[in-house]
Amino acid sequence: MKRALTVAALLAGLAASGPVSASPTCTKEPQQKWLSEDVMKKKIADLGYKEIKVFKTTTSGCYEIYGHRADGKRAEVYFNPVDGSIVQENVD
C-alpha cells in the first residue's frame, strides 16, 4: 500500500510539472552567431529537403522544419543554427 501511494505521488508530481518539450537543444550560442534564415534555407535545400511547410526557430535554440526528404518521406528536422548540422530527424 505504501508503495502504491509513493508511485501515485510521483505520477501526480510529473503531471503537475507540465508538458515536456520534445525539441532537442541545438545551441546556446546567441542568435548573432547563427546562420541567417536565408543561408539556412539554402543549406536545407542543398541537403535535399523540399516542400518545406514550416521553417521556424525553437525556444531550445534550433531551426526546425516540416517538409519532405529527397526520397519523398515526410520529415521534422532540427538543425544547429550555428553550423547547419542536423541534430535530430523524425521521419514518417
N, CA, C and O atoms as CSV, one atom per row, in Angstrom:
chain,resi,resn,atom,element,x,y,z
A,1,MET,N,N,0.818,-1.182,0.000
A,1,MET,CA,C,0.000,0.000,0.000
A,1,MET,C,C,0.869,1.255,0.000
A,1,MET,O,O,0.593,2.219,-0.714
A,2,LYS,N,N,1.927,1.222,0.818
A,2,LYS,CA,C,2.808,2.374,0.906
A,2,LYS,C,C,3.476,2.642,-0.449
A,2,LYS,O,O,3.637,3.794,-0.852
A,3,ARG,N,N,3.862,1.569,-1.142
A,3,ARG,CA,C,4.496,1.713,-2.458
A,3,ARG,C,C,3.514,2.318,-3.473
A,3,ARG,O,O,3.900,3.161,-4.282
A,4,ALA,N,N,2.271,1.895,-3.428
A,4,ALA,CA,C,1.261,2.425,-4.341
A,4,ALA,C,C,1.070,3.920,-4.116
A,4,ALA,O,O,0.901,4.670,-5.077
A,5,LEU,N,N,1.094,4.360,-2.871
A,5,LEU,CA,C,0.968,5.787,-2.575
A,5,LEU,C,C,2.176,6.563,-3.078
A,5,LEU,O,O,2.038,7.680,-3.577
A,6,THR,N,N,3.354,5.975,-2.950
A,6,THR,CA,C,4.574,6.622,-3.439
A,6,THR,C,C,4.526,6.778,-4.953
A,6,THR,O,O,4.863,7.837,-5.481
A,7,VAL,N,N,4.111,5.727,-5.650
A,7,VAL,CA,C,4.006,5.772,-7.114
A,7,VAL,C,C,2.958,6.813,-7.518
A,7,VAL,O,O,3.190,7.584,-8.449
A,8,ALA,N,N,1.840,6.846,-6.851
A,8,ALA,CA,C,0.791,7.809,-7.161
A,8,ALA,C,C,1.290,9.241,-6.947
A,8,ALA,O,O,0.986,10.131,-7.742
A,9,ALA,N,N,2.046,9.459,-5.885
A,9,ALA,CA,C,2.582,10.794,-5.611
A,9,ALA,C,C,3.585,11.205,-6.691
A,9,ALA,O,O,3.601,12.363,-7.107
A,10,LEU,N,N,4.410,10.282,-7.142
A,10,LEU,CA,C,5.374,10.577,-8.215
A,10,LEU,C,C,4.658,10.917,-9.512
A,10,LEU,O,O,5.027,11.875,-10.191
A,11,LEU,N,N,3.644,10.147,-9.858
A,11,LEU,CA,C,2.888,10.410,-11.080
A,11,LEU,C,C,2.171,11.761,-11.007
A,11,LEU,O,O,2.111,12.488,-11.998
A,12,ALA,N,N,1.638,12.086,-9.857
A,12,ALA,CA,C,0.971,13.375,-9.688
A,12,ALA,C,C,1.970,14.513,-9.848
A,12,ALA,O,O,1.651,15.543,-10.441
A,13,GLY,N,N,3.165,14.334,-9.327
A,13,GLY,CA,C,4.201,15.352,-9.472
A,13,GLY,C,C,4.609,15.542,-10.913
A,13,GLY,O,O,4.821,16.674,-11.349
A,14,LEU,N,N,4.722,14.466,-11.660
A,14,LEU,CA,C,5.062,14.562,-13.073
A,14,LEU,C,C,3.965,15.262,-13.856
A,14,LEU,O,O,4.256,16.079,-14.729
A,15,ALA,N,N,2.731,14.963,-13.565
A,15,ALA,CA,C,1.613,15.588,-14.264
A,15,ALA,C,C,1.551,17.080,-13.966
A,15,ALA,O,O,1.215,17.874,-14.844
A,16,ALA,N,N,1.869,17.463,-12.752
A,16,ALA,CA,C,1.814,18.869,-12.371
A,16,ALA,C,C,2.953,19.682,-12.966
A,16,ALA,O,O,2.855,20.905,-13.059
A,17,SER,N,N,4.029,19.019,-13.370
A,17,SER,CA,C,5.188,19.751,-13.888
A,17,SER,C,C,4.967,20.277,-15.294
A,17,SER,O,O,5.775,21.066,-15.783
A,18,GLY,N,N,3.890,19.861,-15.961
A,18,GLY,CA,C,3.570,20.380,-17.290
A,18,GLY,C,C,4.192,19.549,-18.385
A,18,GLY,O,O,4.907,18.582,-18.124
A,19,PRO,N,N,3.905,19.945,-19.642
A,19,PRO,CA,C,4.407,19.170,-20.768
A,19,PRO,C,C,5.913,19.299,-20.923
A,19,PRO,O,O,6.506,20.326,-20.594
A,20,VAL,N,N,6.508,18.246,-21.426
A,20,VAL,CA,C,7.942,18.234,-21.673
A,20,VAL,C,C,8.163,18.599,-23.129
A,20,VAL,O,O,7.488,18.072,-24.014
A,21,SER,N,N,9.102,19.496,-23.383
A,21,SER,CA,C,9.401,19.903,-24.750
A,21,SER,C,C,10.053,18.755,-25.499
A,21,SER,O,O,10.985,18.125,-24.998
A,22,ALA,N,N,9.563,18.489,-26.693
A,22,ALA,CA,C,10.102,17.393,-27.482
A,22,ALA,C,C,11.291,17.829,-28.317
A,22,ALA,O,O,12.025,16.983,-28.827
A,23,SER,N,N,11.498,19.124,-28.466
A,23,SER,CA,C,12.595,19.563,-29.313
A,23,SER,C,C,13.920,19.486,-28.563
A,23,SER,O,O,13.991,19.800,-27.375
A,24,PRO,N,N,14.968,19.065,-29.268
A,24,PRO,CA,C,16.282,18.970,-28.637
A,24,PRO,C,C,16.886,20.361,-28.448
A,24,PRO,O,O,16.409,21.337,-29.026
A,25,THR,N,N,17.921,20.441,-27.647
A,25,THR,CA,C,18.687,21.677,-27.539
A,25,THR,C,C,19.771,21.627,-28.594
A,25,THR,O,O,20.597,20.714,-28.598
A,26,CYS,N,N,19.772,22.608,-29.493
A,26,CYS,CA,C,20.719,22.618,-30.606
A,26,CYS,C,C,21.937,23.484,-30.325
A,26,CYS,O,O,23.057,23.122,-30.688
A,27,THR,N,N,21.725,24.619,-29.683
A,27,THR,CA,C,22.842,25.500,-29.337
A,27,THR,C,C,22.420,26.461,-28.239
A,27,THR,O,O,21.237,26.749,-28.057
A,28,LYS,N,N,23.396,26.940,-27.528
A,28,LYS,CA,C,23.174,28.003,-26.547
A,28,LYS,C,C,23.867,29.287,-27.002
A,28,LYS,O,O,23.909,30.273,-26.266
A,29,GLU,N,N,24.406,29.265,-28.211
A,29,GLU,CA,C,25.066,30.445,-28.777
A,29,GLU,C,C,24.040,31.546,-29.029
A,29,GLU,O,O,22.891,31.250,-29.357
A,30,PRO,N,N,24.433,32.806,-28.882
A,30,PRO,CA,C,23.499,33.901,-29.164
A,30,PRO,C,C,23.137,33.942,-30.642
A,30,PRO,O,O,23.914,33.498,-31.487
A,31,GLN,N,N,21.955,34.475,-30.955
A,31,GLN,CA,C,21.469,34.491,-32.330
A,31,GLN,C,C,22.389,35.253,-33.279
A,31,GLN,O,O,22.331,35.027,-34.488
A,32,GLN,N,N,23.227,36.140,-32.776
A,32,GLN,CA,C,24.162,36.854,-33.625
A,32,GLN,C,C,25.170,35.903,-34.279
A,32,GLN,O,O,25.762,36.241,-35.303
A,33,LYS,N,N,25.365,34.728,-33.697
A,33,LYS,CA,C,26.302,33.744,-34.246
A,33,LYS,C,C,25.617,32.725,-35.160
A,33,LYS,O,O,26.282,31.869,-35.743
A,34,TRP,N,N,24.300,32.815,-35.283
A,34,TRP,CA,C,23.546,31.866,-36.095
A,34,TRP,C,C,23.679,32.214,-37.575
A,34,TRP,O,O,23.914,33.367,-37.938
A,35,LEU,N,N,23.524,31.196,-38.420
A,35,LEU,CA,C,23.393,31.422,-39.855
A,35,LEU,C,C,22.077,32.158,-40.089
A,35,LEU,O,O,21.098,31.922,-39.380
A,36,SER,N,N,22.050,33.035,-41.064
A,36,SER,CA,C,20.798,33.734,-41.362
A,36,SER,C,C,19.765,32.726,-41.861
A,36,SER,O,O,20.124,31.634,-42.300
A,37,GLU,N,N,18.502,33.085,-41.795
A,37,GLU,CA,C,17.441,32.186,-42.273
A,37,GLU,C,C,17.628,31.883,-43.756
A,37,GLU,O,O,17.431,30.745,-44.183
A,38,ASP,N,N,18.006,32.884,-44.544
A,38,ASP,CA,C,18.202,32.658,-45.982
A,38,ASP,C,C,19.325,31.658,-46.248
A,38,ASP,O,O,19.177,30.765,-47.082
A,39,VAL,N,N,20.441,31.803,-45.542
A,39,VAL,CA,C,21.566,30.869,-45.704
A,39,VAL,C,C,21.144,29.474,-45.253
A,39,VAL,O,O,21.465,28.481,-45.907
A,40,MET,N,N,20.425,29.401,-44.136
A,40,MET,CA,C,19.990,28.095,-43.621
A,40,MET,C,C,19.011,27.427,-44.575
A,40,MET,O,O,19.093,26.219,-44.798
A,41,LYS,N,N,18.093,28.191,-45.137
A,41,LYS,CA,C,17.129,27.612,-46.089
A,41,LYS,C,C,17.847,27.051,-47.311
A,41,LYS,O,O,17.436,26.023,-47.848
A,42,LYS,N,N,18.914,27.713,-47.759
A,42,LYS,CA,C,19.697,27.207,-48.896
A,42,LYS,C,C,20.387,25.903,-48.515
A,42,LYS,O,O,20.377,24.952,-49.297
A,43,LYS,N,N,20.991,25.840,-47.316
A,43,LYS,CA,C,21.644,24.608,-46.854
A,43,LYS,C,C,20.637,23.457,-46.796
A,43,LYS,O,O,20.942,22.330,-47.186
A,44,ILE,N,N,19.437,23.758,-46.306
A,44,ILE,CA,C,18.395,22.739,-46.193
A,44,ILE,C,C,18.024,22.213,-47.581
A,44,ILE,O,O,17.887,21.005,-47.773
A,45,ALA,N,N,17.863,23.111,-48.536
A,45,ALA,CA,C,17.556,22.703,-49.915
A,45,ALA,C,C,18.704,21.887,-50.495
A,45,ALA,O,O,18.469,20.895,-51.185
A,46,ASP,N,N,19.943,22.292,-50.227
A,46,ASP,CA,C,21.111,21.554,-50.724
A,46,ASP,C,C,21.196,20.146,-50.133
A,46,ASP,O,O,21.760,19.243,-50.752
A,47,LEU,N,N,20.630,19.960,-48.927
A,47,LEU,CA,C,20.593,18.638,-48.307
A,47,LEU,C,C,19.493,17.754,-48.896
A,47,LEU,O,O,19.397,16.572,-48.565
A,48,GLY,N,N,18.664,18.331,-49.771
A,48,GLY,CA,C,17.632,17.547,-50.441
A,48,GLY,C,C,16.243,17.679,-49.862
A,48,GLY,O,O,15.316,17.024,-50.339
A,49,TYR,N,N,16.072,18.510,-48.848
A,49,TYR,CA,C,14.736,18.702,-48.287
A,49,TYR,C,C,13.951,19.625,-49.213
A,49,TYR,O,O,14.490,20.583,-49.768
A,50,LYS,N,N,12.655,19.310,-49.367
A,50,LYS,CA,C,11.817,20.081,-50.279
A,50,LYS,C,C,10.415,20.204,-49.697
A,50,LYS,O,O,10.092,19.598,-48.675
A,51,GLU,N,N,9.598,20.996,-50.366
A,51,GLU,CA,C,8.219,21.204,-49.923
A,51,GLU,C,C,8.166,21.547,-48.439
A,51,GLU,O,O,7.395,20.956,-47.683
A,52,ILE,N,N,8.986,22.497,-48.032
A,52,ILE,CA,C,9.047,22.908,-46.633
A,52,ILE,C,C,7.772,23.673,-46.287
A,52,ILE,O,O,7.515,24.751,-46.823
A,53,LYS,N,N,6.983,23.102,-45.390
A,53,LYS,CA,C,5.719,23.716,-44.972
A,53,LYS,C,C,5.943,24.685,-43.813
A,53,LYS,O,O,5.261,25.704,-43.706
A,54,VAL,N,N,6.908,24.360,-42.943
A,54,VAL,CA,C,7.194,25.171,-41.767
A,54,VAL,C,C,8.701,25.322,-41.642
A,54,VAL,O,O,9.444,24.350,-41.776
A,55,PHE,N,N,9.147,26.542,-41.385
A,55,PHE,CA,C,10.528,26.835,-41.021
A,55,PHE,C,C,10.430,27.769,-39.836
A,55,PHE,O,O,9.888,28.868,-39.954
A,56,LYS,N,N,10.953,27.343,-38.685
A,56,LYS,CA,C,10.821,28.188,-37.504
A,56,LYS,C,C,12.020,28.038,-36.586
A,56,LYS,O,O,12.843,27.134,-36.734
A,57,THR,N,N,12.090,28.957,-35.630
A,57,THR,CA,C,13.097,28.931,-34.582
A,57,THR,C,C,12.435,28.394,-33.321
A,57,THR,O,O,11.350,28.841,-32.950
A,58,THR,N,N,13.077,27.443,-32.664
A,58,THR,CA,C,12.518,26.876,-31.438
A,58,THR,C,C,13.043,27.628,-30.225
A,58,THR,O,O,14.018,28.373,-30.316
A,59,THR,N,N,12.395,27.428,-29.105
A,59,THR,CA,C,12.853,28.044,-27.860
A,59,THR,C,C,14.097,27.344,-27.315
A,59,THR,O,O,14.742,27.845,-26.394
A,60,SER,N,N,14.431,26.188,-27.882
A,60,SER,CA,C,15.603,25.439,-27.426
A,60,SER,C,C,16.821,25.666,-28.326
A,60,SER,O,O,17.785,24.904,-28.267
A,61,GLY,N,N,16.778,26.715,-29.162
A,61,GLY,CA,C,17.950,27.083,-29.946
A,61,GLY,C,C,18.153,26.289,-31.217
A,61,GLY,O,O,19.288,25.953,-31.557
A,62,CYS,N,N,17.082,25.983,-31.927
A,62,CYS,CA,C,17.169,25.227,-33.181
A,62,CYS,C,C,16.453,25.962,-34.300
A,62,CYS,O,O,15.587,26.804,-34.062
A,63,TYR,N,N,16.831,25.629,-35.519
A,63,TYR,CA,C,15.962,25.867,-36.659
A,63,TYR,C,C,15.223,24.552,-36.853
A,63,TYR,O,O,15.838,23.485,-36.845
A,64,GLU,N,N,13.914,24.620,-37.025
A,64,GLU,CA,C,13.094,23.424,-37.181
A,64,GLU,C,C,12.302,23.538,-38.476
A,64,GLU,O,O,11.765,24.597,-38.800
A,65,ILE,N,N,12.237,22.433,-39.210
A,65,ILE,CA,C,11.430,22.412,-40.430
A,65,ILE,C,C,10.477,21.236,-40.416
A,65,ILE,O,O,10.713,20.223,-39.758
A,66,TYR,N,N,9.391,21.398,-41.162
A,66,TYR,CA,C,8.482,20.313,-41.510
A,66,TYR,C,C,8.431,20.320,-43.028
A,66,TYR,O,O,8.063,21.326,-43.636
A,67,GLY,N,N,8.795,19.217,-43.635
A,67,GLY,CA,C,8.810,19.133,-45.086
A,67,GLY,C,C,8.991,17.700,-45.531
A,67,GLY,O,O,8.561,16.764,-44.857
A,68,HIS,N,N,9.643,17.538,-46.690
A,68,HIS,CA,C,9.882,16.204,-47.243
A,68,HIS,C,C,11.358,16.021,-47.566
A,68,HIS,O,O,12.042,16.949,-47.995
A,69,ARG,N,N,11.829,14.794,-47.347
A,69,ARG,CA,C,13.192,14.447,-47.729
A,69,ARG,C,C,13.242,14.206,-49.233
A,69,ARG,O,O,12.208,14.183,-49.901
A,70,ALA,N,N,14.433,14.028,-49.751
A,70,ALA,CA,C,14.611,13.764,-51.186
A,70,ALA,C,C,13.875,12.495,-51.612
A,70,ALA,O,O,13.437,12.396,-52.758
A,71,ASP,N,N,13.730,11.516,-50.701
A,71,ASP,CA,C,13.033,10.266,-51.029
A,71,ASP,C,C,11.512,10.395,-50.907
A,71,ASP,O,O,10.794,9.411,-51.083
A,72,GLY,N,N,11.018,11.597,-50.609
A,72,GLY,CA,C,9.587,11.840,-50.542
A,72,GLY,C,C,8.956,11.634,-49.176
A,72,GLY,O,O,7.783,11.959,-48.988
A,73,LYS,N,N,9.708,11.101,-48.219
A,73,LYS,CA,C,9.152,10.873,-46.884
A,73,LYS,C,C,9.027,12.192,-46.128
A,73,LYS,O,O,9.881,13.073,-46.231
A,74,ARG,N,N,7.929,12.304,-45.357
A,74,ARG,CA,C,7.731,13.498,-44.535
A,74,ARG,C,C,8.763,13.508,-43.409
A,74,ARG,O,O,9.113,12.464,-42.859
A,75,ALA,N,N,9.242,14.705,-43.079
A,75,ALA,CA,C,10.262,14.805,-42.044
A,75,ALA,C,C,10.078,16.058,-41.204
A,75,ALA,O,O,9.676,17.115,-41.689
A,76,GLU,N,N,10.385,15.898,-39.937
A,76,GLU,CA,C,10.516,17.010,-38.999
A,76,GLU,C,C,11.994,17.003,-38.626
A,76,GLU,O,O,12.498,16.005,-38.110
A,77,VAL,N,N,12.694,18.111,-38.885
A,77,VAL,CA,C,14.141,18.121,-38.698
A,77,VAL,C,C,14.546,19.332,-37.865
A,77,VAL,O,O,14.062,20.444,-38.075
A,78,TYR,N,N,15.443,19.089,-36.917
A,78,TYR,CA,C,16.017,20.140,-36.091
A,78,TYR,C,C,17.469,20.338,-36.501
A,78,TYR,O,O,18.237,19.378,-36.575
A,79,PHE,N,N,17.843,21.583,-36.766
A,79,PHE,CA,C,19.188,21.919,-37.208
A,79,PHE,C,C,19.880,22.810,-36.188
A,79,PHE,O,O,19.250,23.650,-35.545
A,80,ASN,N,N,21.191,22.611,-36.051
A,80,ASN,CA,C,22.007,23.531,-35.277
A,80,ASN,C,C,22.119,24.803,-36.105
A,80,ASN,O,O,22.629,24.747,-37.224
A,81,PRO,N,N,21.665,25.943,-35.604
A,81,PRO,CA,C,21.658,27.157,-36.404
A,81,PRO,C,C,23.024,27.822,-36.559
A,81,PRO,O,O,23.167,28.771,-37.330
A,82,VAL,N,N,24.014,27.335,-35.840
A,82,VAL,CA,C,25.356,27.908,-35.942
A,82,VAL,C,C,26.118,27.300,-37.113
A,82,VAL,O,O,26.787,28.013,-37.860
A,83,ASP,N,N,26.016,25.969,-37.274
A,83,ASP,CA,C,26.777,25.306,-38.343
A,83,ASP,C,C,25.897,24.589,-39.375
A,83,ASP,O,O,26.411,24.067,-40.364
A,84,GLY,N,N,24.582,24.560,-39.154
A,84,GLY,CA,C,23.667,23.942,-40.106
A,84,GLY,C,C,23.583,22.427,-40.030
A,84,GLY,O,O,22.936,21.807,-40.873
A,85,SER,N,N,24.221,21.819,-39.042
A,85,SER,CA,C,24.191,20.357,-38.944
A,85,SER,C,C,22.828,19.876,-38.424
A,85,SER,O,O,22.123,20.594,-37.715
A,86,ILE,N,N,22.485,18.652,-38.798
A,86,ILE,CA,C,21.236,18.030,-38.339
A,86,ILE,C,C,21.456,17.524,-36.924
A,86,ILE,O,O,22.405,16.786,-36.657
A,87,VAL,N,N,20.572,17.927,-36.018
A,87,VAL,CA,C,20.632,17.491,-34.631
A,87,VAL,C,C,19.683,16.317,-34.413
A,87,VAL,O,O,20.013,15.362,-33.710
A,88,GLN,N,N,18.502,16.396,-35.023
A,88,GLN,CA,C,17.516,15.320,-34.891
A,88,GLN,C,C,16.614,15.329,-36.119
A,88,GLN,O,O,16.214,16.387,-36.605
A,89,GLU,N,N,16.300,14.128,-36.614
A,89,GLU,CA,C,15.377,13.999,-37.753
A,89,GLU,C,C,14.334,12.962,-37.406
A,89,GLU,O,O,14.668,11.830,-37.059
A,90,ASN,N,N,13.065,13.343,-37.497
A,90,ASN,CA,C,11.955,12.428,-37.295
A,90,ASN,C,C,11.270,12.238,-38.637
A,90,ASN,O,O,10.819,13.207,-39.248
A,91,VAL,N,N,11.188,10.985,-39.104
A,91,VAL,CA,C,10.668,10.690,-40.442
A,91,VAL,C,C,9.420,9.837,-40.333
A,91,VAL,O,O,9.369,8.888,-39.552
A,92,ASP,N,N,8.404,10.186,-41.130
A,92,ASP,CA,C,7.169,9.383,-41.203
A,92,ASP,C,C,7.300,8.367,-42.305
A,92,ASP,O,O,6.376,7.588,-42.540
